[in-house]
Every structure is written in structure tokens, then in C-alpha cells.
Amino acid sequence: MMVREALMMTANNADDPDNDYGWGIVNLTEAIFYHPEGDIVVEHFPVTFATEGMGSYRVSAEITCDHGLNVGELKVFWNTTGVEPFDAIPMNSAGGDSFYADIPDQGSGTTVYYYIYAQDSYGLSGLQPLGAPEHLYSFIVGSPRFYDGFEVGTYAWVTGGDGKKWGLSADYSYTGVLSLTDSPLGSYESSSNTWVAMRAGVDLSTVNSALLSFSHRYKIYTDDFGYIEVSTDGGSSWEQLGEAISGAQDSFVEETRSLDDYVGEQDVRIRFRLTSDVFDNQDGWYIDDLNIILNPTGVEEESGDQVPLAFSLSQNYPKQLDRDSLFDSRG
């Protein structure tokens, strides 16, 4: 993939470039995930739940390419160290564009690192996540939670609505260097209704209780609102979870919301949605270190309270990545 093409085709003036502003303002998040015609596309929801004794941990993905795949060269590379060498597991067909591989059972407390390798019919390859094998997916065996620090991208999320798309920002973060925000290129738009939602759900059918926690900061006009929402039907319908967010919070704080009302459901998804009126718009909402904790103990639901550090996990991201190596999305 040509970097120049990705930057041009995802800029805000790509549909109508001109001599004054050219292709427009670069959108880093869109550029990173841009796929030109003929590119290998891997859609994967990271492994989020694994316990000792499961036998194996399934890595599933939808893999497509316009001019065909070399299905014999679709593999999952994994280990428990996060550095070379990795063990390779061939991916099996699950029908259509779906493929899977099973990582062997590991002891409780073990961190498992992995990435997906795909090859097209011409012998060209693609890796997921971007930057692999330095940049990896990871999960901890026996850790009963879904966690996303957004350091490996927005693979677990989909975005939509009317207005600017949600994406990654290096302007603010609670841990690591990236956070998720409603308007990576500046202030959110007037009269917008934009959202970002989990691509797949978390199974709460066998737990006793569940808790959503995340860190956030925000600057939202008093007549505009950020909503935390829950779906139990695959994203067809959503209901509000607790109070809406508005006003200003200039530093990251922990937010917790109980999910106990959804215990017993097999597909629980979280969505963040921002709405604005026709008047003032501001910097928006930054979200980091999201956890869905299963069977939590000793935590009360109080907005803004600190969640114990024992509930915080960190993902493996490249040590050479720092704020100076990222585009400044503010221009």
C-alpha cells in the first residue's frame, strides 16, 4: 500500500481536491486503516476471554482480497514472550471468508501474544495488527475481562452516525500514547450524532456480575451530550447506561457503570455516542483504558471514583512509538 495514496484518499477534501487546499487535512486513523483496491483486508475481533483448561483459544478472522487469497499461507503466529521467535499455526476455513486457528491452552496468569499473517494469490502478504510482529494482540489467561487501551488501533470497534467519525488521537491519553475520540481532527461538528460501538459482544450469560470502567476527559458544550449505551441484540437497538456526559473535565478520571442488569445476556456491546446542537462546538470526548470486568469484587458504582489499580491491564505496544512519531491531528 502506498502511504501517499492512503494520506490523500482519506483526507477531508479527497472527494473534491482543489488548488487552494489540495486534498485537505490528513486523517491519521482513516489513513492507517485505508485499503486500496486489491489489498488484503483482515477483520478480527481480538481474543478477550481465556481461562486455563479451555483446551485452546480460538482466533477468528474474516480475510478477503479482490484477486484471491493463498489460503495455505493464512497463519496465526503466537508466543508468551512478545518477541521473536513465534510459533505458527495454520488457519482453517470456517466457510466463506471466515478462518480460524486455535492457540494451545496456557496456564493461568500467562500473557499470550499473537498476530495474523495473510498472503494473496500473488504472494504479497499482510499482517494484523499493523506493525506486527513488533506490535501485537495480547490477552491474559484467567483474566475475566474485556480490555482495550486503543494502542493497537480500533479493530474491536465500528463507527457511524452523522458528523465526523470517531478515531484515534495522540493529543491526550491516560496510559500509552493513544486514546479514542469523537473528533480526531479538531472540534466536533454542530448538529452531529456520531457513535463508536463494539464490533462484537461480550458474553455475560455465565457470570454473576459485571462492571464497565474506562478513563475519560472531555470538553462538551452544555447543550451537547455524550451517552454511554448498551445493546443486547447485536447492535440493532441501544439503551442509555446511566447519566449523560456534558461540561468540562480537563484531566482523565475513572468512570464506572454497573452492567449487572445485563447479566445472563450472551451478546453485550457498549457504544459511546455524542450529539450536538446547532450552536457552539468544542473539543469533545477522549476515552482510554476501557474494561468490562466480570464478577468484580469490592467496587461500588460511583461516577468519577478511582477503580483499583488491580483492575488495570496494559497491552503490548511498540516501545519506539512516542507522541513525536505520530501526526499531530490538530495541524
N, C-alpha and C positions, 0 to 999 in steps of 0.2 A: 504494500500500500504506500502511495506517495504521500509524504507529510504535507507537501504543498497543496495537493488536491484536497486532503482532509480539512485543512485550515480554511481553504477557500469555500468549499461546498457546505460548510456548517456555520459560516459567518452570518451575521444577521441581515446582510444585504445580498445574500447569494442568489436570490431569485431575480434580482434586478440590479446588477453591479453598474456603477457609473464612474465618470471621470473625477467626481468630487470626493466620494467616499470609498471608491473601489468595491471590494467585496464586503466591507463593513467591519464590525467588531468581532474579533475571534471569540468563539465559544469553546473553551478548552474541553469541557465534558463531552459535548457533541463531537468534537474532533477526535477525541480518544476512541470513541465507540463508532466512528464512521466506517461504513463498509462499502467500498466501490463495487461495481458490477464484477462478478466473478470471484469475490473474496470468500474465504471460509468464514462462516458465521456459527459460533458456538453459543447456545443459550443454556446456561447452567445455573441452577439454584444451589448454593453451597450447602454441604453437609452441615447440619446444625444440631443433630441429636445422636449421640452414640454412647452405648454402655458396654462394659465388659460382659462377655458372654452372649452377645448378639450373634456371634459367628462371623459376621462381616459387616462392612459399612458400604452401602451402595452409593456410587457416584453416577448420577444420571445426567444426560445432556441431549439436547436437540442440536444436531450438527447438519448443516446444509452448505452446498456450494453449487453455483449455477452450472458449472461444467463438470460436476460429479466429484465423488469422493473416492479415495483409495481406502476402502473400509478395512482392509487388512493392516492399515497403519494408523488406526484410531486407538489411542492408548491413554491410560492414566498412569502418571509417574508419581510415586509416593515414597515417603520415609518418615522417620520420627526425629530427625535432626534438623531439617530445614535447609541443609546444604548438600552439595553433591557428595556421593552418588545417590541416585534414586532408583528404586525398583520399578519396572514397567509391567503393567497389567493390560493385556489386550481388551478392548471394549467389544461387547457383544451387541448384536442387534436386538432391539425390543419391538421392531416393526416400524416401518416408515422411516422417518428421520430420527428416531429415538435410539440411543445407545447407552450402555451401562457397563460398569466394571465394579467388582467387589473388592474392597481393601480388607485384608485379613483382620480378625479380631485382635485387639490390643488390651493391655492391662489398664485398669482404672488410673486416671491421672496422666496418661500418656498423651502428648500432643502429636497429632498426625498432620503432616504437611502433604499437599498434593497439587498437581496441575494437570490439565488436559492437553494432549497433543493430537492434532488432526492433520491429515495430508490430503490434497486434492489429486485429481487424476493426472495432473501434470507433474506431480512430485513436489509441489510447493506446500509449505507447512504453515500452520497457525497454532498459537498457544493461548491457553486461557488459564489464569488471568493474564492480562498484558504484563509484560516484563518477566514472565516466568523464564527460567527457574529461580531467579533472584526474588521475584515477587510471587507469593504462594497463597493458596487457600489453606486454612488450617481449622482444626477442631480439637477439643479436649475430650477424651473418653471419660465418661462418668460425670460430665458437667451438664446438669439438666437445664439447659437454656439455649435460646437463640441469641446470638450476639452479632452486631455489625458496627465496626468502628469506621467504615467507609474508606479505609486505606487501600483496599483492593478494587475500588470502584463501586458502581451501583448495580452490580449483577443481580442482586436479590430484589430489585425494585423496578417498578414501571411508573411512568409519569404521564400526566394528561391534564385535561381541562382547558380553559380559555385564558391565555396570557403567557408569560414567559415560562419555560419549562424548568422544573427543579433540576439541580445538578450539584456538582462538587465545587467547593471553594477552599482556597488556601488562605483566605483573609483571616479567618478565625477557626480555632479548633480547641477542643478540650484536652484530647490526647492525640498523638501523632501529628500530622500536618494537614489533614483534610476534614471537612465537615460537609453535611448535606444542607442545601439551602434552596429557598424558593426562587431566588433571582440571582444567579451567579454573576451576571453582567452588570449589576447595579441595583437600583431600587425596583421594587415590584411595580407592575403597571396598574393604572386605575381601571376600575370595573373588571377586575380579573377574578377568576375562580380556578385556581390551579391546585394540583394534588400530586403526591407521590405515595405509592402503595406497595406493599409486599407482593412480590411476584407469585409466591406460593405461601400456603398457610402453615401454622404450627399446630400440631395435634395435641389437644388438651383433653382427649377422651379418657385418659387413664391417670390423670393427676388429681391431687386433692385441692390445689390452689395454684394461682399463677399471678404474676406481677409484671407489669410493664414499667421499665425505668429507662431514662435517657437524660443526657445533659443538653441544655439549650441556652441560647441567648437570643434576644430579639429586639427589634425596634419596629413596632407596628402601630400605625395611626389609630387613634382611639375609636374610630368608627369602622375600622377594619379588624379582622379576626383570624386567628389560627385555630383550627379544630383538630383534635385527635379523635379518630374514628375507628370502628371495629366492624368487620364483616365475618359472617359465619357461613356464607353461601357462595364462596369463590369470588367475591368482589361484585356480585350482582346488586347488593344493597348494603348500605352502611348506616350505622347509628353512632351518635356522638358519645364519647367516653369522657365524662367529667366536664369541667368548666372550659370555655374557650380561652385562648391566649390573646392578649392585647396589651398595648402600652409599651414600656421600655424596660429591658433588663440588660445592663451593659456588660455583664460578665456571665460566664457559664454557671448555671446552677443545676442541681439534680431535680428531676421531676419524676414522680411515681404515680401510677394509676393501677388500681386493682383490676384484675381480669377474672376474678372469682365467679362473676355472673356467667362466664363463658366456659367454665369447666364442664367437661362432658362433650364439647364440640370437637369435631375432627379437623376442621379447617378454619383456624382463627387467623385473620390478617389485620394488620394495622395500616392505617392511612393517615397522612398528615395533609391538611388542606388549608389553603389561605385564600380568603375572599377580601376584596377591597371595593370601596365605593368610587364615585366619580371625582372625588376631591383629592386631598393630599395622599402621596405615597411615600414610603420610607424604605429603609434598608432591608427589612424583612426578618426572616426566621432562620436560625442556624441550629442544626441538630447533630449531636455526636454521641458515640458510645451507647447505642441502643441495645437493651437487654429485654428479653422475655424470659423471666425466671420461673421455673417450675417448682412447685412445692416450697416456696420461700418460707423462712422462719425468722421471727424477730424483727420484721419490718412492718411498720404501720404506714398506711396511705396518707401522706400529707404533702401537698404540693410544695416543692422547693426544698424539702428536707434532704439531707445527705444520705445516700444509700451506702451501707458499709462497704469498705474497700474490698472485702472478700467477694463481693458480687461483681467486681470489675475484671474483665479479661482484656488482653491485648492481642491483636493479630500480628502476623509476621509481615513487615513491610520493609522495603529496601533501605538499608542504613544510609546509603548515599543520597536518598531523596530528602531534600530540605526545601524550605519556602523559596529560597533564591533560585532553585532549579525549576520552579513552576511558573507558568504565565501569571501575571497579575491581572486578574479578571476585571479590575476596575479601570484599567487603561491608564 
